[in-house]
Structures are given as C-alpha cells and as structure tokens.
C-alpha cells in the first residue's frame, strides 16, 4: 500500500488545526471514552474509520488548494491579450 504524497502534509495540517483551533477537537475526550468502551465490550472501535475520513477531507483540501495555486501560476505566465 502506498500512501498519497501529501499524507505527511495532511497530518501536519491536522496538528496545526488541533493547536490553533482546539475547540474543534473538544469531542476527542468522548472519542477516547468510546474507543475504550468498545474495546472493553469486545467490539471493534470505529475511530479508525472516523480518523480516515477526516484525514481524507484534509487531503482533498490540500489537493484542491494545490490545483488552485497551479491554476493561478499558469494564469500568471500567460501573455496578456492586447
């Protein structure tokens, strides 16, 4: 399995959001409790599914921002019409 090239960048963005916007992550303590409860009850925790979805969201945002940046750069190199 090969991870997308922006995976490390996405994890860094996740951490930046965690530091800069802690209120967005206040539910993580409940997530920890849910994970532990699932394990105690011999159920597979669903944290991996939720974390994967969030990471994919960040990857999509990075990809979109990269495409926009590339479009802007391409526009800057095109000669202006007279």
C-alpha positions in Angstrom: 0.0 0.0 0.0 1.3 3.4 -0.9 0.1 6.5 0.9 -0.7 9.7 -1.0 2.3 12.0 -1.4 0.5 14.7 0.7 -0.1 12.4 3.7 2.6 13.9 5.9 1.4 17.4 4.9 -2.1 16.4 5.9 -1.0 15.1 9.3 0.8 18.4 9.9 -2.3 20.3 8.9 -4.3 18.1 11.3 -1.9 19.0 14.1 -2.0 22.7 13.2 -5.8 22.7 13.4 -5.6 20.9 16.8 -3.2 23.6 18.1 -4.8 26.7 16.5 -8.5 25.6 16.9 -8.7 23.4 20.0 -12.5 23.9 20.2 -12.9 21.8 17.0 -11.4 18.9 18.9 -13.1 19.1 22.3 -15.1 16.0 21.4 -11.9 13.9 21.3 -12.2 13.1 25.0 -15.5 11.5 24.3 -13.9 9.7 21.3 -11.3 8.2 23.7 -14.0 7.1 26.1 -16.0 5.5 23.2 -12.9 3.7 22.0 -12.1 2.3 25.4 -15.7 1.2 25.9 -15.8 -0.6 22.6 -12.5 -2.4 23.5 -13.9 -3.4 26.9 -17.0 -4.8 25.3 -15.0 -6.7 22.7 -16.2 -4.5 19.8 -14.0 -3.1 17.1 -13.7 0.6 17.7 -14.7 2.9 14.9 -12.1 5.6 15.5 -10.0 4.4 12.5 -13.0 4.9 10.2 -13.6 8.4 11.5 -10.0 9.4 11.5 -9.5 8.1 8.0 -12.5 10.2 6.8 -11.1 13.3 8.5 -7.6 12.7 7.0 -9.2 12.2 3.6 -11.0 15.5 4.0 -7.7 17.3 4.7 -6.0 15.6 1.8 -8.9 16.7 -0.5 -8.5 20.3 0.8 -4.7 20.2 0.2 -5.3 18.8 -3.3 -7.9 21.5 -4.1 -5.6 24.3 -2.8 -2.7 22.9 -4.9 -4.8 22.8 -8.0 -6.0 26.4 -7.4 -2.4 27.5 -6.8 -1.2 25.8 -10.0 -4.0 27.5 -12.0 -3.1 30.9 -10.6 0.6 30.3 -11.6 -0.4 29.2 -15.1 -2.5 32.3 -15.4 0.4 34.5 -14.4 2.6 33.0 -17.1 0.1 33.5 -20.0 0.7 36.7 -22.0 -2.0 39.3 -21.6 -4.3 39.8 -24.6 -4.0 43.2 -26.3 
